[in-house]
Amino acid sequence: LSERTNLAGVRHIVLVLSGKGGVGKSTISTELALSLRHSGKKVGILDVDLCGPSIPHMFRVQDNAVHQCDSGWVPVFVDQEKSISLMSIGFLLEKPDDAVVWRGPKKNALIKQFVADVAWGDLDFLIVDTPPGTSDEHISTVEALRPYKPLGAILVTTPQAVSVGDVRRELTFCKKIGLQVLGIVENMSGFVCPHCSECTNIFSKGGGEELAKHAGVPFLGCVPLDPQLSQSLEEGRDFIQEFPKSSAFPALARITQQIL
């Protein structure tokens, strides 16, 4: 019964996927949540990256404990206005340095529990940050969410061909499991110099757009690397306040408009 009720108030579910690690899924999930919040939406983030739960750290809430209520776990609010709530495996580890050394069945059981047992309340969007790849955990996540008709997936790539190749496999995965691809985001697409605002393409450029064209899925846009944004994340400054000043903000605002 609890399953029916806990996601009943969630209007749209979006999965953030990539065939590759280190392309910035957690960063994109975080920035997407902020951008949606900026558009006046109530957002939840479900961090199912069991081995690298980095989102609590990005929001400086890694020391928070998760409480139980009658209908399950209460997510952690990351801002005073309670417009972004977060649930992560990071909150359940005894010590922040604990490694999650679990076999498939235990991970899958936890993911199912995560989907069923978090008391989200009313949300416009639930963003699901997934681990890299097309493994067990993805299938469990998609299967557990399927009854709630997820809106679809956003695939994150960096511009290089290697990354694009891995994301191509993720497209096949989405097709196989019947998950709609909302579009592709090319992350780390150029570096914006904090001094002169010149944008340098550290990697190649345009791989994501090319892939989207080939696959016939929407290309949502390029998000530049912004050292000031990364720094505010690292130093735990009020990244929520600083986000609109970032060079990544216009790109994410455009992506968000397309999703809305």
C-alpha positions in Angstrom: 0.0 0.0 0.0 2.8 2.4 0.9 4.0 2.3 -2.7 0.8 3.6 -4.0 0.8 6.6 -1.7 4.4 7.7 -1.6 4.8 8.5 -5.3 1.1 9.5 -5.7 2.0 13.2 -5.2 4.8 13.2 -7.7 3.8 14.6 -11.1 6.8 13.9 -13.3 9.8 11.5 -12.8 13.0 12.1 -14.8 16.0 9.7 -14.8 19.5 11.0 -15.4 21.5 8.4 -17.2 24.9 7.9 -18.9 26.8 4.9 -20.1 29.9 6.4 -18.5 31.1 7.5 -15.1 32.6 10.9 -14.5 30.5 12.8 -17.0 28.7 14.9 -14.4 25.4 13.1 -13.9 25.2 14.2 -10.3 26.1 17.8 -11.2 23.5 17.9 -14.0 20.9 16.3 -11.6 21.7 19.0 -9.0 21.7 21.9 -11.5 18.6 20.6 -13.1 16.9 20.6 -9.7 18.0 24.1 -9.1 16.9 25.3 -12.5 13.5 23.7 -12.0 13.2 25.3 -8.6 14.1 28.6 -10.2 11.0 28.1 -12.5 8.9 27.8 -9.3 8.7 24.0 -9.2 9.0 21.7 -6.2 11.7 19.1 -6.8 12.9 15.9 -5.2 16.2 14.2 -6.0 16.6 10.5 -5.5 20.3 9.6 -5.5 20.5 5.8 -6.3 24.2 5.9 -7.1 25.1 3.4 -4.4 28.8 3.5 -4.8 29.3 7.3 -5.3 26.5 9.2 -3.5 27.9 12.7 -4.1 24.7 14.8 -4.1 24.4 15.2 -0.3 27.9 16.6 -0.3 27.1 19.1 -3.1 24.2 20.5 -1.0 26.3 20.4 2.2 23.7 18.1 3.9 25.9 15.1 4.1 25.7 15.0 8.0 22.0 15.0 8.0 20.2 11.9 9.3 17.1 10.5 7.7 14.1 10.1 9.9 11.3 7.6 9.7 7.7 8.6 9.7 4.5 6.5 9.4 4.8 6.4 5.6 8.5 5.7 5.3 11.7 7.8 5.2 11.5 11.5 5.3 13.8 13.1 2.7 16.3 15.8 3.6 15.4 19.4 2.6 18.3 21.3 1.2 16.9 24.8 1.5 14.9 26.9 3.9 11.9 27.1 1.6 11.8 23.3 1.4 11.6 23.5 -2.4 14.2 20.8 -3.0 14.2 17.5 -1.1 16.8 14.8 -1.3 17.1 11.1 -0.5 20.5 9.4 -0.9 22.2 6.1 0.1 24.8 8.6 1.5 22.4 9.3 4.5 22.3 5.6 5.4 26.0 4.8 5.5 27.4 4.6 9.1 30.5 6.5 8.2 31.0 8.8 5.2 34.0 6.7 4.1 32.1 3.4 4.1 32.2 1.5 0.9 29.1 -0.2 -0.4 30.2 -3.7 -1.0 27.0 -5.5 -1.9 26.0 -8.1 -4.4 23.2 -7.4 -6.9 20.2 -8.7 -4.9 20.9 -6.6 -1.9 21.4 -3.5 -4.1 18.2 -4.2 -6.0 16.2 -4.6 -2.8 17.5 -1.3 -1.5 16.6 0.5 -4.8 13.1 -1.0 -4.6 12.8 0.2 -1.0 14.1 3.6 -2.0 11.4 4.0 -4.6 8.6 2.7 -2.4 9.5 4.0 1.1 10.4 7.7 0.7 7.6 10.1 1.8 8.0 12.7 -0.9 4.7 14.4 -0.5 3.7 16.6 -3.4 6.4 17.2 -6.0 6.4 18.6 -9.5 9.5 16.7 -10.5 11.5 13.8 -9.1 15.0 13.6 -10.5 16.6 10.2 -10.3 20.4 10.3 -10.3 21.6 6.8 -11.4 25.0 5.1 -11.3 27.0 4.8 -14.5 26.2 2.0 -17.0 23.3 -0.2 -17.9 23.6 -2.7 -15.1 21.3 -4.4 -12.6 20.7 -1.2 -10.7 19.3 0.6 -13.7 16.9 -2.2 -14.5 15.8 -2.3 -10.9 15.3 1.4 -10.8 13.3 1.5 -14.1 11.2 -1.5 -13.1 10.5 -0.1 -9.7 9.4 3.3 -11.2 7.6 1.9 -14.2 4.1 1.7 -12.5 4.4 5.5 -11.9 5.0 6.2 -15.6 8.3 8.0 -15.6 8.4 10.9 -18.0 11.7 9.7 -19.5 15.4 9.9 -19.4 18.0 12.6 -19.9 21.3 11.2 -21.2 24.5 13.0 -20.2 27.7 12.8 -22.3 30.9 14.8 -22.5 32.0 15.8 -26.0 34.6 13.2 -26.7 34.0 10.2 -29.0 34.7 7.7 -26.2 32.0 9.1 -24.0 29.6 9.4 -26.9 30.1 5.7 -27.7 29.2 4.7 -24.2 26.1 6.9 -24.2 25.1 5.3 -27.5 24.8 2.0 -25.6 22.6 3.7 -23.1 20.3 4.8 -25.9 19.9 1.1 -26.9 19.3 0.3 -23.2 16.5 2.8 -23.0 14.9 1.4 -26.2 15.1 -2.1 -24.9 13.4 -1.3 -21.6 10.9 1.1 -23.1 12.1 4.3 -21.5 11.5 7.4 -23.5 14.6 9.6 -24.1 13.8 13.2 -23.4 17.1 14.2 -24.9 20.9 14.4 -24.7 22.9 16.9 -22.7 26.5 17.6 -23.6 28.2 18.4 -20.3 31.7 19.9 -19.8 31.2 21.5 -23.2 34.0 24.1 -23.1 35.5 25.9 -20.1 34.5 29.5 -19.3 37.5 31.5 -18.1 36.6 33.2 -14.8 38.8 36.2 -15.8 38.0 36.9 -19.4 34.8 34.9 -19.9 36.3 33.3 -23.0 35.0 29.8 -23.7 37.7 27.2 -24.5 36.8 23.7 -25.8 39.1 21.5 -23.7 37.6 18.4 -25.2 36.3 18.3 -28.7 32.9 19.7 -29.3 29.5 18.6 -30.7 29.7 14.9 -30.0 26.4 15.0 -28.1 24.6 16.9 -30.8 25.9 14.5 -33.5 24.7 11.5 -31.5 21.3 13.0 -30.9 20.9 13.7 -34.6 21.9 10.1 -35.5 19.6 8.6 -32.9 16.7 10.9 -33.7 16.3 12.2 -30.2 16.3 15.8 -29.1 19.5 17.5 -28.3 18.8 19.6 -25.2 22.0 21.7 -25.2 25.6 22.1 -24.0 26.5 22.9 -20.4 29.9 24.5 -20.0 32.4 23.8 -17.2 32.2 26.7 -14.8 35.1 26.7 -12.3 33.2 29.2 -10.1 30.2 26.9 -9.8 32.5 23.9 -9.1 34.2 26.0 -6.4 31.0 27.0 -4.8 30.0 23.3 -4.7 33.3 22.3 -3.2 33.5 25.1 -0.6 29.9 24.7 0.4 29.0 28.3 -0.4 25.4 28.9 -1.0 25.4 27.3 -4.3 21.6 27.7 -4.5 22.0 31.5 -4.5 25.1 31.5 -6.7 23.7 29.2 -9.4 21.9 31.9 -11.4 25.2 33.9 -11.8 26.9 30.9 -13.3 27.8 30.6 -17.0 26.0 27.2 -16.9 22.8 28.8 -15.9 21.5 30.0 -19.3 22.2 26.6 -20.8 20.4 24.8 -18.0 17.5 27.3 -18.1 17.1 26.4 -21.8 17.2 22.7 -21.1 14.7 23.1 -18.3 12.3 25.0 -20.6 12.4 22.1 -23.0 11.7 19.6 -20.3 8.8 21.8 -19.0 
